[in-house]
């Protein structure tokens, strides 16, 4: 006999698997890329925001896609720098109540319910550097 309290937990595994498959399939089309994660609280004008924006632009101009956590701060800066270059700019967004909203500089925006799925997708990318 199946314990009904365990059914929702078992289905969570399938949801995670689905997120992984969708994310990896989308990112695999990019080829080599660089993932940038950093503080969402870094403001425009701060040194590390500006450095991340420069990095995004340098990578984008070399046609190296930039993948971030999709939020504000350092992640926004890297997407912003890459935005408008020949390279793709990607945000791996986590759905959280009262938390980050996807930044507007994402050419490709993927939504995840679980941090595990988003971070696993970015770790499965071949490194460009």
Residue, then its C-alpha position, 0 to 999 in steps of 0.5 A: x500500500x502506498x503512503x499518500x503523504x509521500x506522493x508529492x515528494x516523489x513528483x518533485x523528482x520528476x519536476x527537477x528532472x524536467x527542469x534539467x532536461x529543458x535547461x541542458x537542451x537549451x544551453x547545449x545549443x550555445x556551445x562553449x559559454x562562461x557563467x557569471x554568478x555574483x551579488x544581486x545587491x551590487x549597484x550600478x556604479x560600484x566597482x564590481x558591477x562595472x567590472x562584470x559589465x566590461x567582462x560581459x562585453x569582452x566575452x560577447x565581442x568574442x562571441x562567447x555567450x554569457x550565462x548568469x543567475x538572471x538577477x540584478x547586481x553583478x549578474x545584470x551587469x554581465x548580461x548588460x555588457x553582453x547584450x547587443x554583442x554577437x553572443x547570446x546572453x542568458x539568465x537562469x532565473x529562480x522563481x522565488x516569492x518576493x525575491x529577484x526579478x529577471x533582469x532585462x538584458x537576457x536574450x534567453x531567459x530560463x525559469x527554474x523552480x529549484x536552485x539545484x536545476x539552475x546550477x546543475x545546468x550551468x555546470x554542465x556547460x563546456x568551459x570557454x576558458 
